[in-house]
Amino acid sequence: RVQCTLRVHAPWLSFVPERLAYRGCKSVRPPRQGMQGIAAYEALLLRAPRVTKGLTAAGLTFACDAGAQHIERRLEDVDSSHDDLGEWPRTWRSPKGGSSSSRSSATFGIGEFDVRRSAAFTVHGGLWAAFGLHPWFHYLNGRFPGSSAWNVSSKVFVNHALWNPLLYLPGFFLTNGLLLGHSLEQIRSKVEAEYLSTLIYIWKVWIPLACVQFAFVPLRHQVLYVAVANMGWNTMLSLLYNLRPDSKNLAHTGENAVF
């Protein structure tokens, strides 16, 4: 029986571990391009796991927020074309909605793309993956090793009863608020208004995903698993975080306290 593992035919990937090389094959063919990409990513995970996971998460987060901004622009177009339908469309205004006087002073964009907002989400996503999720998942694996039903349940419970409510969500509001240039009072108002509803969304979406993660996904791929799942979640979270109330309400309060 011939057993083959992967060998990467590229000099710049000479650090690929020997266990990834073809062995015992009479006829060795270079792997397909897609397999080379997988092998390269695996090698980077072994060589620089924190940096690799952080950059991967940052790139996916950027794509998610760019998609969310595109959706918001479409919703704003729907709003402008359906003013006769009442208040429903206006509840979905984008951060750029309303008159120019009601827009946040922190917004900086190229055309219709909000660069500062996207940078805030991207930086938070990358740093959280590298310095939050990477060590946290290793700690959980050491504390509750294996994928038995008890250990998987323990990981899910600790992750969603302690980690997300006490560290992830407060850190998300604080980091994004500061990167967007908002005051601590504005951040506090945002947390008071949206913390509980966002946490409930997290539990609904991520508890089932966490069960799959801790039961079936290898430790080295768990941050990647979360980053890929985040493509949908971050788009929704970006929309929730940046939706603005009607400009009339902002004019009534006289300030842009909600961002």
C-alpha positions as CSV (number, residue, x, y, z in Angstrom):
1,R,0.0,0.0,0.0
2,V,1.4,3.4,-1.0
3,Q,1.0,6.2,1.5
4,C,1.7,9.7,0.4
5,T,1.7,13.0,2.2
6,L,2.2,16.5,0.8
7,R,5.5,17.9,-0.5
8,V,5.5,21.5,-1.6
9,H,7.7,22.2,-4.6
10,A,8.6,25.8,-3.9
11,P,12.0,26.9,-2.5
12,W,10.5,29.7,-0.5
13,L,8.5,27.1,1.5
14,S,11.6,25.1,2.5
15,F,10.5,25.5,6.1
16,V,7.6,23.1,5.5
17,P,8.1,20.3,8.0
18,E,9.4,17.0,6.7
19,R,6.2,15.2,7.8
20,L,4.4,17.2,5.1
21,A,6.6,15.7,2.3
22,Y,5.7,12.9,-0.1
23,R,7.1,9.6,1.1
24,G,6.9,6.1,-0.4
25,C,5.6,7.3,-3.8
26,K,7.0,5.8,-6.9
27,S,5.7,8.7,-9.0
28,V,5.7,12.0,-7.3
29,R,3.6,14.8,-8.9
30,P,3.6,18.4,-7.7
31,P,0.5,19.1,-5.8
32,R,-2.2,21.3,-7.3
33,Q,-2.2,25.0,-6.7
34,G,-5.0,24.8,-4.1
35,M,-3.1,22.1,-2.2
36,Q,0.0,24.3,-2.2
37,G,-1.9,27.1,-0.7
38,I,-3.2,24.8,2.1
39,A,0.3,23.5,2.7
40,A,1.7,27.1,2.8
41,Y,-1.0,28.1,5.3
42,E,-0.3,25.1,7.5
43,A,3.4,25.9,7.4
44,L,2.8,29.5,8.5
45,L,0.6,28.2,11.3
46,L,3.5,26.2,12.6
47,R,6.1,28.9,12.1
48,A,4.2,32.0,13.3
49,P,0.8,30.9,14.6
50,R,-0.2,34.2,16.3
51,V,0.7,36.4,13.3
52,T,-0.9,34.1,10.8
53,K,-4.1,33.9,12.7
54,G,-4.2,37.6,13.3
55,L,-3.6,38.6,9.7
56,T,-6.2,36.0,8.5
57,A,-8.8,37.3,10.9
58,A,-8.0,40.9,10.0
59,G,-8.4,40.3,6.3
60,L,-11.7,38.5,6.7
61,T,-13.0,41.2,9.1
62,F,-12.2,43.9,6.5
63,A,-14.1,42.0,3.8
64,C,-17.1,41.6,6.2
65,D,-17.3,45.3,7.0
66,A,-16.9,46.3,3.4
67,G,-19.8,44.0,2.6
68,A,-21.8,45.5,5.5
69,Q,-21.1,49.1,4.2
70,H,-22.3,48.0,0.7
71,I,-25.5,46.6,2.3
72,E,-26.1,49.8,4.2
73,R,-25.7,51.9,1.0
74,R,-28.3,49.7,-0.6
75,L,-30.6,50.1,2.3
76,E,-30.1,53.9,2.2
77,D,-31.1,53.8,-1.5
78,V,-34.3,51.8,-0.5
79,D,-34.9,54.5,2.2
80,S,-34.6,57.4,-0.2
81,S,-37.0,55.6,-2.7
82,H,-39.6,54.6,-0.2
83,D,-40.2,57.6,2.0
84,D,-43.9,57.2,1.4
85,L,-43.9,53.9,3.2
86,G,-43.5,55.4,6.6
87,E,-40.8,54.9,9.2
88,W,-39.7,51.3,8.5
89,P,-37.0,52.1,5.9
90,R,-35.5,54.9,8.0
91,T,-34.9,52.6,10.9
92,W,-32.2,51.0,8.7
93,R,-30.2,54.1,7.8
94,S,-26.5,53.7,7.4
95,P,-24.0,55.8,9.4
96,K,-23.9,58.2,6.4
97,G,-27.7,58.6,6.3
98,G,-29.4,61.9,7.1
99,S,-28.2,65.4,6.5
100,S,-24.6,66.4,6.6
101,S,-25.0,68.1,9.9
102,S,-26.1,64.8,11.5
103,R,-23.2,62.7,10.4
104,S,-20.6,61.6,12.9
105,S,-17.5,63.8,12.9
106,A,-15.4,60.6,13.2
107,T,-16.4,59.4,9.7
108,F,-13.7,59.6,7.1
109,G,-14.4,58.0,3.8
110,I,-13.2,57.6,0.2
111,G,-16.2,58.2,-1.9
112,E,-19.0,56.3,-0.1
113,F,-16.6,53.9,1.8
114,D,-16.0,54.8,5.5
115,V,-12.2,54.1,5.9
116,R,-12.0,54.9,9.6
117,R,-14.9,52.6,10.5
118,S,-13.4,49.7,8.4
119,A,-10.0,50.3,10.0
120,A,-11.6,50.0,13.4
121,F,-13.2,46.7,12.7
122,T,-10.2,45.3,10.9
123,V,-7.7,46.3,13.7
124,H,-10.0,44.9,16.4
125,G,-10.6,41.6,14.5
126,G,-6.9,41.0,13.9
127,L,-5.7,41.9,17.5
128,W,-8.6,39.9,19.0
129,A,-7.7,36.8,17.0
130,A,-3.9,37.1,17.8
131,F,-3.9,38.1,21.4
132,G,-7.4,37.0,22.5
133,L,-8.6,33.9,20.8
134,H,-5.2,32.2,20.1
135,P,-4.1,32.1,23.8
136,W,-7.7,31.5,25.0
137,F,-8.3,28.4,22.9
138,H,-5.0,27.0,24.0
139,Y,-5.9,27.6,27.6
140,L,-9.3,25.9,27.2
141,N,-7.6,22.9,25.5
142,G,-5.2,22.6,28.3
143,R,-7.9,22.9,31.0
144,F,-10.4,20.7,29.2
145,P,-8.4,18.5,26.9
146,G,-10.0,16.2,24.3
147,S,-13.5,16.2,22.8
148,S,-15.5,14.3,25.3
149,A,-19.1,15.5,25.8
150,W,-18.2,16.8,29.3
151,N,-15.1,18.7,28.1
152,V,-16.8,20.1,25.1
153,S,-19.8,21.3,27.2
154,S,-17.3,22.8,29.7
155,K,-15.5,24.7,27.0
156,V,-18.7,26.1,25.6
157,F,-20.0,27.1,29.0
158,V,-16.9,28.9,30.1
159,N,-16.6,30.6,26.7
160,H,-20.1,31.9,26.7
161,A,-20.7,32.5,30.4
162,L,-17.4,34.2,31.1
163,W,-15.3,35.0,28.1
164,N,-17.8,36.6,25.8
165,P,-19.9,38.6,28.3
166,L,-17.0,39.8,30.4
167,L,-14.1,40.3,27.9
168,Y,-15.0,40.0,24.3
169,L,-18.1,42.2,24.2
170,P,-16.9,45.0,26.5
171,G,-13.6,45.0,24.6
172,F,-15.4,45.2,21.2
173,F,-17.4,48.3,22.3
174,L,-14.4,49.9,23.9
175,T,-11.9,49.3,21.1
176,N,-14.2,50.2,18.3
177,G,-15.4,53.3,20.1
178,L,-11.9,54.6,20.8
179,L,-10.7,53.8,17.3
180,L,-13.7,55.7,15.9
181,G,-12.8,58.7,18.1
182,H,-15.7,58.6,20.5
183,S,-15.7,59.7,24.1
184,L,-16.1,57.3,27.0
185,E,-19.5,58.7,27.7
186,Q,-20.6,57.9,24.1
187,I,-19.2,54.4,24.5
188,R,-21.0,53.9,27.8
189,S,-24.3,55.0,26.2
190,K,-23.7,52.6,23.4
191,V,-23.1,49.7,25.8
192,E,-26.2,50.5,27.9
193,A,-28.4,50.6,24.8
194,E,-27.1,47.5,23.0
195,Y,-25.0,45.3,25.2
196,L,-27.8,42.9,26.2
197,S,-29.3,42.5,22.8
198,T,-25.9,41.9,21.2
199,L,-25.0,39.3,23.8
200,I,-28.3,37.5,23.1
201,Y,-27.3,37.5,19.4
202,I,-23.9,36.0,20.3
203,W,-25.5,33.2,22.4
204,K,-28.0,32.4,19.6
205,V,-25.4,32.2,16.9
206,W,-22.2,31.1,18.6
207,I,-23.2,28.5,21.1
208,P,-24.1,25.9,18.3
209,L,-21.0,26.9,16.4
210,A,-18.9,26.5,19.5
211,C,-20.2,23.0,20.0
212,V,-19.0,22.1,16.5
213,Q,-15.7,23.9,17.0
214,F,-14.7,22.2,20.3
215,A,-15.9,18.8,19.2
216,F,-14.5,18.5,15.7
217,V,-12.1,21.3,14.8
218,P,-8.4,20.8,15.5
219,L,-6.9,23.3,17.9
220,R,-4.6,24.9,15.3
221,H,-7.6,25.6,13.1
222,Q,-10.0,26.9,15.7
223,V,-9.2,30.5,15.2
224,L,-9.5,30.1,11.4
225,Y,-12.9,28.4,12.0
226,V,-14.1,31.3,14.1
227,A,-12.7,33.8,11.5
228,V,-14.6,32.1,8.7
229,A,-17.8,31.9,10.7
230,N,-17.3,35.5,11.6
231,M,-17.7,36.4,7.9
232,G,-21.5,36.3,8.5
233,W,-21.5,37.3,12.1
234,N,-19.2,40.3,11.7
235,T,-21.3,41.6,8.8
236,M,-24.4,41.5,11.0
237,L,-22.5,43.0,14.0
238,S,-21.0,45.7,11.8
239,L,-24.5,46.6,10.7
240,L,-25.9,46.5,14.2
241,Y,-23.0,48.6,15.6
242,N,-23.2,51.3,12.9
243,L,-26.9,51.7,12.3
244,R,-28.0,55.1,13.2
245,P,-31.4,56.3,14.3
246,D,-33.5,58.7,12.2
247,S,-31.8,62.1,11.7
248,K,-34.8,63.7,13.2
249,N,-34.1,62.0,16.5
250,L,-30.4,63.1,16.3
251,A,-31.5,66.6,15.6
252,H,-33.8,66.5,18.6
253,T,-31.0,65.4,21.0
254,G,-28.6,67.9,19.5
255,E,-25.7,65.4,19.5
256,N,-24.4,62.3,17.8
257,A,-24.4,60.1,20.9
258,V,-25.2,56.9,19.0
259,F,-22.6,55.6,16.6
